[in-house]
Each structure stands twice: as structure tokens, then as C-alpha cells.
Amino acid sequence: MARARAFVGTVFHALDVCKVECLEDAVVVVGETGQIVAVDKESELLTLQDRFGFNKDDVTRLERGKFLIPGLVDTHCHASQYSYTGTGLDLPLMDWLDRYTFPAEARLKESALAKDVYTKAVNATLRSGSTAVAYFATIYTDSTLDLCEIIENAGQRGFVGKVNMDSNCPDFYRETTAESLSETKRFIEAVQSRGWKNITPVITPRFTLTCSKTLLDGLGQMAEQYKLPIQTHINENSREIEIAKELRPDCKDYLDTYAQSGLLTDRTIFAHCVHNTPAETELIKSREAGVSHCPTSNLSIRSGVMDARHFFDLDVKLSLGTDVAGGYSCSMIHAMRTAVLNSNVCSFSKAPSYQPLSHYDAFYMATLGGCKVLGIDKQAGNFQVGKDFDAIVVDTTAHNSPIDIFQFDSQSDIFQKFIFNGDDRNVRSVFVRGKEVIFPRV
């Protein structure tokens, strides 16, 4: 039978927007069921041992240079694009989709290749500390279910969508409207029937440009019927926005193409939002939808510079996504520092009073902010008692670490060095619901 265990040392976690807490000489106790049962000072360790029935062998001590943080949350990742991550960054979005994305995704109809790509993608995200990821797969139901099984077996939380596309896409990678809806229903019911504890099916229209209104309407009805999250793209690229207006002259703006079909809800995740109108951002806020900021992708395929500070100031639910493969790294550590750099670039055209994002803001977005967008902030995102222990042990002293620390570095200095210099070599252990994750073999 599993026993309680404890972690003793330095802890960083976000309590809210702009409120990151550093606890030194702390104890975090994880109960037998994988939930956090106590957070206290190290001086209370013996009392906690008696209370929760663990012994000294169940205590992990985090020496200087090591610390505990919540698991990282990636709210926008295309697992189906992992095979060409780090290539094909020479074109803007619409050309990039035609040249690279659609052919790469179409290849994943073949089961063996799909399993290989998905196993490596999940392994890469876990290796970098992502305990929860919102994944786009492909239009193929069976290989999307393969992705779900890989995630489930790996122990990661997966929010997985079978992609929907029935218009304005290549003949070799297209569904009929009826097929798209029926296969989405089959996907949802297959996930629900298998009893997977880590998988949440997500309604996933790729974007308005590849989905007819009839398809969007059907997906909106399905999202309501099954009470499911929704994920899609919006306002990523200027040409994309022009095409959306041409295709849907009946709509007042891009967001309205989703709102008219019941796809603008408090469970919706909108990726990018680089070029939102004020009215669109205000409506996203009022409907309590979430935004996935994808700074690496926005810069890599030249989509634009999103003003994340503006979304914070408006109190919009804001998170971070790697957006592989428009983003060339599936590391949320990389996404955090890129978010800060993106915000610095944004500040160049702002008034002197403008406050770019800090590394603490990016950390919030990558942890508690991501959980709020995915609707799991009551279960994870920080180390409040009662939440699941989704966590990373960070080790800045690991072999071949890219980080050097010195005797005069404070704990906050070491934490900041991890955000800006760290990588998967510094991710010592990953836990989901209190269980140490075993990486898939590749």
C-alpha cells in the first residue's frame, strides 16, 4: 500500500495573478491518494510524520540548488506536428500549413508512424516537466485514440482533440461534414467508455477557415451535449483574418464565427489572439473563455507580437502554449522565457509606464494560469492543501546543467536562472496525482 511522503526544502508556486510565493525550509506532505495533505515549516516535520504515518525514508530533502514547483501546463500543442519540430520555419502561417502541416498530419493515418510520433511527442513534453497538455491530433479517430492511450499509460493529463476539417483544405486531408461529426462522436464515446482517468476529450475545430458553418454548428451542439472543453485558433495571422472575413461575411468579426455556433463558452481555449479587436477580447473575458499565448510560434512563423500584459490587465484567463510545431520547442520552460522576451519587444512601442511581463508572470501562466484555462485549477496548479500533487523537482545542480549557481545567489536568483537558462536536464522528477511519472520508452 502507498504511504504518505514528504518533500523538504524550497517551494515556489503561484497563488494568483502577480502573486508567486517562495517558501523556504518548507514541508509538503503528499497523502496516500496523491493529494497534498499539509504544507508547513520544516520545524514541524516530526509532528507531521506522526500525524500522517510516514518515516524518514519517505522524506525527500531538496538541498540548495533544488526546489519544488507545480507541474507545467501546456494549453496548446500539436502532437501531430512533432515530427517536423524545428524545421519549416521559413513561411508564414497559411503557406506553412499547406507546405508542411497538412502533409505531415495526413501521414499519421498510418498507425505505426502515428504511434512513433505520438510516443516521442509525449515523452518530450514530460521530459520538460509538462504534467498537463492540451493536444491537437489529426482528423483520424483511431490514431487519435492511440495518442490518448500513450498519454494515459505515461501518466500525463491529456486534453485531446480529434481535429475537424471539411473545407478549404487539401483533398488528401479532408473530411465530409457528416463524417467529421460522426467520427468526433465516436472519438468522444470511445474515450468515455475506456475509463481513462487522465484523458479529457476536447472539441477541436482546427479554425473557421477549414470548417463549414454546418460543421461548427454541429460541434457546438456536441460540446454542449457532452459538456466538453473546446479548443481552436483565432486571430493568429493577418491573412488568416482576411480569409475569415471573406468566408463569413455574415459575422461581425472572427470571434463571431465561433460565437454563432455555440463554441464561445467558459470551457473554450483560444490559441494565439495576436490580433484581437477590443470587442473580441472583451467578449472572451465576459464569456470567461481562456486564451493560450504562444509566443515562440508567433515569432517563429512571423504571426505577430501579442500584448499579453493587456490581457492580464483586463483579467482574461491567460495561459501559455508551446504550439509545436509552429513553436520549435515543446518545452514550457522555453515558452516561459520567450513570453518575457515577447513582452519586452511589445514594450518598445508602449509608453514608459508600460510593464512588460516578469518571469513570475510567465510562471503563473505556465502553472496556475494554465490550470484555470483547462478548468482544473481546483485539482492542480499550486500546492494548496487538498489539490493533487502535480509537481516537478527542479535540480539546477544536475550533471551537465546549463545553470551555474554561486554562494551569493538567493533562492529567488536560482529560480530566475532556471526560468531563463534551464532545460530538461534540470527536471529531476515529475509527479502527476502524487505518482512519479515513467517516461514512455522510445
C-alpha positions as CSV (number, residue, x, y, z in Angstrom):
1,M,0.0,0.0,0.0
2,A,1.2,3.5,-0.8
3,R,2.3,5.6,2.1
4,A,2.4,9.3,2.6
5,R,5.6,11.1,1.7
6,A,7.2,14.5,2.3
7,F,9.4,17.0,0.4
8,V,11.5,19.3,2.5
9,G,13.2,22.4,1.1
10,T,12.3,25.4,-1.1
11,V,9.0,25.6,-2.8
12,F,7.8,28.1,-5.5
13,H,4.1,28.3,-6.5
14,A,1.6,30.9,-7.7
15,L,-1.3,31.8,-5.5
16,D,-2.9,34.1,-8.1
17,V,-2.0,36.5,-10.8
18,C,1.1,38.5,-9.8
19,K,1.4,36.5,-6.6
20,V,4.1,34.0,-6.6
21,E,5.2,32.6,-3.2
22,C,8.6,31.3,-2.2
23,L,8.6,29.0,0.8
24,E,12.0,28.3,2.3
25,D,12.6,25.4,4.7
26,A,9.1,24.1,3.9
27,V,7.5,20.7,4.1
28,V,4.9,19.5,1.6
29,V,3.2,16.3,2.6
30,V,1.6,14.1,-0.1
31,G,-1.0,11.6,1.2
32,E,-1.6,8.0,0.1
33,T,-4.1,9.1,-2.6
34,G,-1.7,11.6,-4.2
35,Q,-3.2,14.7,-2.8
36,I,-1.5,17.4,-0.8
37,V,-2.4,17.0,2.9
38,A,-0.1,19.5,4.6
39,V,2.2,22.4,3.9
40,D,4.2,23.6,6.8
41,K,7.6,24.6,8.1
42,E,10.5,22.1,8.3
43,S,10.4,22.5,12.1
44,E,7.1,20.6,12.1
45,L,8.4,17.6,10.3
46,L,8.4,15.2,13.2
47,T,4.8,16.2,14.1
48,L,3.8,15.7,10.5
49,Q,5.4,12.2,10.5
50,D,3.4,11.2,13.5
51,R,0.2,12.6,12.1
52,F,0.4,11.1,8.6
53,G,2.4,7.9,9.2
54,F,5.5,8.4,7.1
55,N,9.1,7.8,8.2
56,K,12.4,9.3,7.3
57,D,12.8,7.1,4.3
58,D,9.7,8.7,2.9
59,V,11.2,12.2,3.1
60,T,12.9,13.8,0.0
61,R,15.2,16.6,1.0
62,L,15.9,19.3,-1.5
63,E,19.4,20.6,-0.9
64,R,20.5,24.1,-2.1
65,G,20.0,24.3,-5.9
66,K,17.0,22.1,-5.8
67,F,13.4,23.2,-5.4
68,L,9.8,22.1,-5.9
69,I,7.4,23.7,-8.4
70,P,3.9,22.8,-9.7
71,G,3.8,20.8,-12.9
72,L,3.9,22.9,-16.1
73,V,0.7,23.2,-18.2
74,D,0.9,23.5,-22.0
75,T,-2.5,24.7,-23.2
76,H,-1.7,24.4,-27.0
77,C,0.4,21.7,-28.6
78,H,0.0,19.8,-31.9
79,A,1.3,16.3,-31.1
80,S,0.7,15.5,-34.8
81,Q,3.3,18.1,-35.9
82,Y,6.1,16.8,-33.6
83,S,7.9,15.0,-36.5
84,Y,9.0,18.3,-38.1
85,T,9.6,20.4,-34.9
86,G,12.5,22.7,-35.5
87,T,12.1,22.8,-39.3
88,G,9.8,24.6,-41.8
89,L,10.0,28.0,-40.1
90,D,10.6,29.9,-43.3
91,L,7.0,30.6,-44.2
92,P,4.0,32.5,-42.7
93,L,1.0,30.6,-41.3
94,M,-1.2,30.0,-44.4
95,D,1.7,28.9,-46.7
96,W,3.2,26.9,-43.8
97,L,0.0,24.9,-43.3
98,D,-0.1,23.9,-47.0
99,R,3.6,23.2,-47.4
100,Y,4.4,21.4,-44.1
101,T,1.4,20.8,-41.8
102,F,-1.2,19.2,-43.9
103,P,1.1,16.6,-45.5
104,A,2.7,15.8,-42.1
105,E,-0.6,15.3,-40.4
106,A,-2.0,13.2,-43.3
107,R,0.8,10.7,-42.9
108,L,-0.4,9.9,-39.4
109,K,-3.3,7.9,-40.8
110,E,-0.8,5.1,-40.7
111,S,-0.9,3.6,-37.2
112,A,2.7,2.6,-36.7
113,L,4.0,6.0,-37.7
114,A,1.4,7.8,-35.6
115,K,2.3,5.8,-32.5
116,D,6.0,6.5,-33.1
117,V,5.4,10.3,-33.5
118,Y,3.0,10.5,-30.6
119,T,5.2,8.5,-28.2
120,K,8.1,10.8,-28.9
121,A,6.0,13.9,-28.5
122,V,4.6,12.9,-25.2
123,N,8.0,11.8,-24.0
124,A,9.4,15.2,-24.9
125,T,6.7,17.2,-23.1
126,L,7.0,15.1,-20.0
127,R,10.8,15.3,-20.0
128,S,10.4,19.1,-19.9
129,G,8.0,18.9,-17.0
130,S,4.6,19.3,-18.6
131,T,2.1,17.4,-16.4
132,A,-0.9,18.5,-18.4
133,V,-1.1,19.3,-22.1
134,A,-3.9,20.3,-24.5
135,Y,-3.2,18.3,-27.7
136,F,-4.4,18.6,-31.2
137,A,-4.1,15.3,-33.0
138,T,-5.4,14.8,-36.6
139,I,-8.7,14.1,-38.4
140,Y,-8.1,10.4,-37.9
141,T,-10.1,8.9,-35.0
142,D,-8.2,5.7,-34.5
143,S,-4.7,7.3,-34.3
144,T,-6.1,10.0,-32.1
145,L,-7.2,7.2,-29.7
146,D,-3.7,5.8,-29.9
147,L,-2.4,9.2,-28.7
148,C,-4.8,9.0,-25.8
149,E,-3.6,5.6,-24.8
150,I,0.0,6.7,-24.9
151,I,-0.8,9.7,-22.7
152,E,-2.8,7.6,-20.3
153,N,0.0,5.0,-20.0
154,A,2.6,7.7,-19.4
155,G,0.6,9.2,-16.6
156,Q,0.2,12.7,-18.0
157,R,-3.0,14.6,-18.0
158,G,-4.1,14.9,-21.6
159,F,-6.8,17.1,-23.1
160,V,-7.0,15.6,-26.6
161,G,-8.9,16.7,-29.7
162,K,-9.7,14.9,-32.9
163,V,-9.3,17.7,-35.4
164,N,-12.2,18.7,-37.6
165,M,-11.8,20.0,-41.2
166,D,-14.3,19.8,-44.0
167,S,-13.5,22.9,-46.1
168,N,-10.6,24.8,-47.8
169,C,-8.1,22.1,-47.2
170,P,-6.4,19.6,-49.5
171,D,-8.4,16.7,-50.9
172,F,-5.9,14.2,-49.3
173,Y,-6.6,15.6,-45.9
174,R,-10.3,16.4,-45.6
175,E,-13.5,15.0,-44.1
176,T,-17.1,15.4,-45.2
177,T,-19.2,17.3,-42.8
178,A,-21.2,14.2,-41.8
179,E,-18.0,12.1,-41.4
180,S,-16.4,14.8,-39.2
181,L,-19.3,14.9,-36.8
182,S,-19.9,11.2,-36.6
183,E,-16.2,10.5,-36.1
184,T,-16.0,13.1,-33.4
185,K,-18.9,11.5,-31.6
186,R,-17.2,8.1,-32.0
187,F,-14.0,9.5,-30.5
188,I,-15.8,11.1,-27.5
189,E,-17.7,8.0,-26.7
190,A,-14.7,5.7,-27.1
191,V,-12.7,7.8,-24.7
192,Q,-15.5,7.9,-22.2
193,S,-16.1,4.1,-22.4
194,R,-12.4,3.2,-21.7
195,G,-12.3,4.6,-18.2
196,W,-9.1,6.5,-18.8
197,K,-8.5,8.7,-15.7
198,N,-6.0,11.1,-17.4
199,I,-7.8,11.8,-20.7
200,T,-10.4,14.5,-21.4
201,P,-11.8,14.7,-25.0
202,V,-11.9,18.1,-26.5
203,I,-14.0,19.5,-29.3
204,T,-11.4,20.7,-31.8
205,P,-12.4,22.6,-35.0
206,R,-9.0,23.5,-36.5
207,F,-10.2,27.0,-37.2
208,T,-13.0,28.8,-39.1
209,L,-11.2,28.6,-42.4
210,T,-11.3,24.8,-42.6
211,C,-14.8,24.3,-41.0
212,S,-18.1,25.0,-42.6
213,K,-20.8,26.7,-40.6
214,T,-22.8,23.4,-40.6
215,L,-19.8,21.7,-39.1
216,L,-19.2,24.4,-36.5
217,D,-22.9,24.3,-35.5
218,G,-22.7,20.5,-35.0
219,L,-19.6,20.8,-32.9
220,G,-21.2,23.5,-30.8
221,Q,-24.1,21.2,-30.1
222,M,-21.8,18.3,-29.3
223,A,-19.8,20.4,-26.9
224,E,-23.0,21.3,-25.1
225,Q,-24.3,17.8,-25.1
226,Y,-21.2,16.3,-23.6
227,K,-20.2,19.4,-21.6
228,L,-16.7,19.3,-23.1
229,P,-13.9,21.8,-23.5
230,I,-13.3,23.3,-26.9
231,Q,-10.0,24.3,-28.5
232,T,-9.3,26.2,-31.7
233,H,-7.3,29.1,-33.2
234,I,-8.2,32.7,-33.7
235,N,-6.5,35.9,-34.9
236,E,-3.1,34.4,-35.3
237,N,-2.2,35.9,-38.6
238,S,-3.3,38.9,-40.6
239,R,-4.0,36.9,-43.8
240,E,-6.0,34.3,-41.8
241,I,-8.2,37.1,-40.5
242,E,-8.8,38.4,-44.0
243,I,-9.9,35.0,-45.2
244,A,-12.2,34.5,-42.3
245,K,-14.0,37.8,-43.2
246,E,-14.3,36.7,-46.8
247,L,-15.7,33.3,-45.9
248,R,-18.1,34.6,-43.2
249,P,-19.5,38.0,-44.2
250,D,-22.5,37.3,-42.0
251,C,-20.3,37.6,-38.9
252,K,-19.3,40.9,-37.3
253,D,-15.7,39.6,-36.6
254,Y,-13.7,36.5,-36.4
255,L,-14.8,35.6,-32.9
256,D,-18.4,35.8,-34.0
257,T,-17.8,32.8,-36.3
258,Y,-17.4,30.7,-33.2
259,A,-20.0,32.5,-31.0
260,Q,-22.8,31.9,-33.6
261,S,-22.2,28.2,-33.3
262,G,-22.1,27.9,-29.5
263,L,-18.3,27.5,-29.4
264,L,-17.6,30.5,-27.2
265,T,-18.0,29.2,-23.7
266,D,-16.2,29.2,-20.3
267,R,-14.7,25.9,-21.5
268,T,-13.2,27.3,-24.7
269,I,-9.4,27.7,-25.3
270,F,-8.5,30.2,-27.9
271,A,-4.9,29.9,-29.2
272,H,-3.0,33.0,-30.2
273,C,-5.3,36.1,-30.1
274,V,-2.4,38.1,-31.5
275,H,-4.7,40.5,-33.5
276,N,-7.9,40.6,-31.5
277,T,-10.1,43.6,-31.7
278,P,-11.0,45.2,-28.4
279,A,-14.6,43.9,-28.8
280,E,-13.4,40.4,-29.3
281,T,-11.1,40.4,-26.2
282,E,-13.9,41.9,-24.1
283,L,-16.3,39.2,-25.2
284,I,-13.8,36.5,-24.5
285,K,-13.5,37.9,-21.0
286,S,-17.2,38.2,-20.4
287,R,-17.8,34.6,-21.5
288,E,-14.9,33.5,-19.3
289,A,-13.2,31.7,-22.1
290,G,-9.4,31.1,-21.9
291,V,-6.5,32.3,-24.0
292,S,-3.4,30.3,-24.9
293,H,-0.5,32.7,-25.6
294,C,2.0,31.0,-27.9
295,P,5.0,33.4,-28.1
296,T,7.5,31.0,-29.7
297,S,5.2,30.2,-32.6
298,N,4.0,33.8,-33.0
299,L,7.6,34.9,-33.5
300,S,8.9,31.9,-35.4
301,I,6.3,31.9,-38.2
302,R,6.1,35.7,-38.1
303,S,2.4,36.0,-37.0
304,G,2.9,39.0,-34.7
305,V,3.6,40.1,-31.1
306,M,0.8,39.6,-28.7
307,D,0.3,42.1,-25.9
308,A,-0.1,39.6,-23.0
309,R,0.1,42.4,-20.4
310,H,-3.1,43.8,-21.9
311,F,-4.9,40.5,-21.3
312,F,-3.6,40.4,-17.7
313,D,-4.8,44.0,-17.2
314,L,-8.3,43.0,-18.4
315,D,-8.4,39.9,-16.2
316,V,-8.8,37.5,-19.1
317,K,-7.9,33.9,-18.3
318,L,-4.4,33.6,-19.7
319,S,-2.0,30.7,-20.2
320,L,1.0,29.5,-22.2
321,G,1.3,27.1,-25.1
322,T,4.3,25.7,-26.9
323,D,2.3,25.4,-30.2
324,V,4.5,22.7,-31.6
325,A,5.5,22.8,-34.5
326,G,5.0,26.5,-35.3
327,G,6.8,26.7,-32.0
328,Y,10.2,24.9,-32.4
329,S,10.3,23.7,-28.8
330,C,7.9,21.6,-26.8
331,S,9.4,22.8,-23.5
332,M,7.3,25.0,-21.4
333,I,10.5,26.3,-19.7
334,H,11.4,27.7,-23.1
335,A,7.9,29.1,-23.5
336,M,8.1,31.0,-20.2
337,R,11.3,32.9,-21.1
338,T,10.0,33.5,-24.6
339,A,6.8,35.1,-23.2
340,V,9.0,37.5,-21.2
341,L,11.1,38.4,-24.3
342,N,7.9,38.8,-26.4
343,S,6.5,41.2,-23.8
344,N,9.8,43.2,-23.8
345,V,9.5,43.5,-27.6
346,C,5.9,44.7,-27.2
347,S,7.1,47.3,-24.7
348,F,9.2,49.1,-27.4
349,S,6.1,50.7,-28.8
350,K,4.4,51.5,-25.5
351,A,4.5,54.3,-23.0
352,P,7.3,54.4,-20.4
353,S,4.7,53.3,-17.8
354,Y,4.1,50.0,-19.6
355,Q,5.0,47.0,-17.5
356,P,6.3,44.0,-19.5
357,L,5.7,40.5,-18.2
358,S,8.1,39.4,-15.5
359,H,9.4,35.8,-15.1
360,Y,6.9,35.4,-12.2
361,D,4.0,36.4,-14.6
362,A,5.2,33.7,-17.1
363,F,5.5,31.2,-14.3
364,Y,1.9,31.9,-13.2
365,M,0.7,31.4,-16.8
366,A,2.6,28.1,-17.1
367,T,1.2,26.7,-13.9
368,L,-2.0,28.0,-12.2
369,G,-3.0,30.1,-15.2
370,G,-2.9,27.0,-17.4
371,C,-5.0,25.0,-14.9
372,K,-7.6,27.8,-14.9
373,V,-7.8,27.8,-18.7
374,L,-8.2,24.0,-18.7
375,G,-10.7,24.1,-15.9
376,I,-8.6,22.0,-13.4
377,D,-7.5,24.8,-11.0
378,K,-9.4,23.1,-8.2
379,Q,-7.4,20.0,-8.7
380,A,-3.9,21.3,-9.6
381,G,-1.8,24.3,-10.3
382,N,-0.2,25.0,-6.9
383,F,0.5,23.4,-3.5
384,Q,-2.7,24.3,-1.7
385,V,-3.9,21.6,0.7
386,G,-6.5,19.3,-1.0
387,K,-5.1,19.6,-4.5
388,D,-3.4,16.8,-6.4
389,F,0.4,16.7,-6.2
390,D,1.3,17.6,-9.8
391,A,4.8,18.7,-9.3
392,I,8.4,18.9,-10.6
393,V,11.6,18.6,-8.6
394,V,14.0,21.0,-10.2
395,D,17.7,20.4,-9.9
396,T,19.9,23.3,-11.0
397,T,23.0,21.3,-9.9
398,A,22.3,18.3,-12.2
399,H,25.1,16.8,-14.3
400,N,25.8,19.0,-17.4
401,S,23.3,21.6,-16.1
402,P,23.2,24.8,-18.2
403,I,22.9,26.7,-14.9
404,D,25.7,27.7,-12.6
405,I,24.9,28.9,-9.1
406,F,27.1,30.8,-6.6
407,Q,27.2,31.2,-2.9
408,F,25.7,34.7,-3.0
409,D,22.7,33.6,-5.1
410,S,19.4,33.8,-3.3
411,Q,16.7,31.2,-3.8
412,S,14.9,33.7,-6.0
413,D,18.0,34.2,-8.1
414,I,18.3,30.4,-8.6
415,F,14.6,30.2,-9.5
416,Q,15.1,33.0,-12.1
417,K,18.2,31.3,-13.6
418,F,16.1,28.2,-14.1
419,I,13.4,30.1,-16.0
420,F,15.9,31.8,-18.3
421,N,18.7,29.2,-18.6
422,G,17.1,25.8,-17.6
423,D,16.0,22.9,-19.7
424,D,15.0,19.3,-19.4
425,R,18.4,18.4,-17.7
426,N,17.1,20.3,-14.7
427,V,13.8,18.4,-14.4
428,R,14.8,15.7,-11.9
429,S,11.4,14.2,-11.2
430,V,7.8,14.7,-12.4
431,F,4.7,13.8,-10.5
432,V,1.1,13.6,-11.5
433,R,-1.5,13.0,-8.8
434,G,1.3,12.1,-6.5
435,K,2.7,9.3,-8.7
436,E,6.1,9.7,-10.2
437,V,5.8,9.6,-14.0
438,I,7.5,7.0,-16.0
439,F,8.6,8.3,-19.4
440,P,7.5,6.3,-22.4
441,R,10.3,4.3,-24.0
442,V,11.4,5.4,-27.4
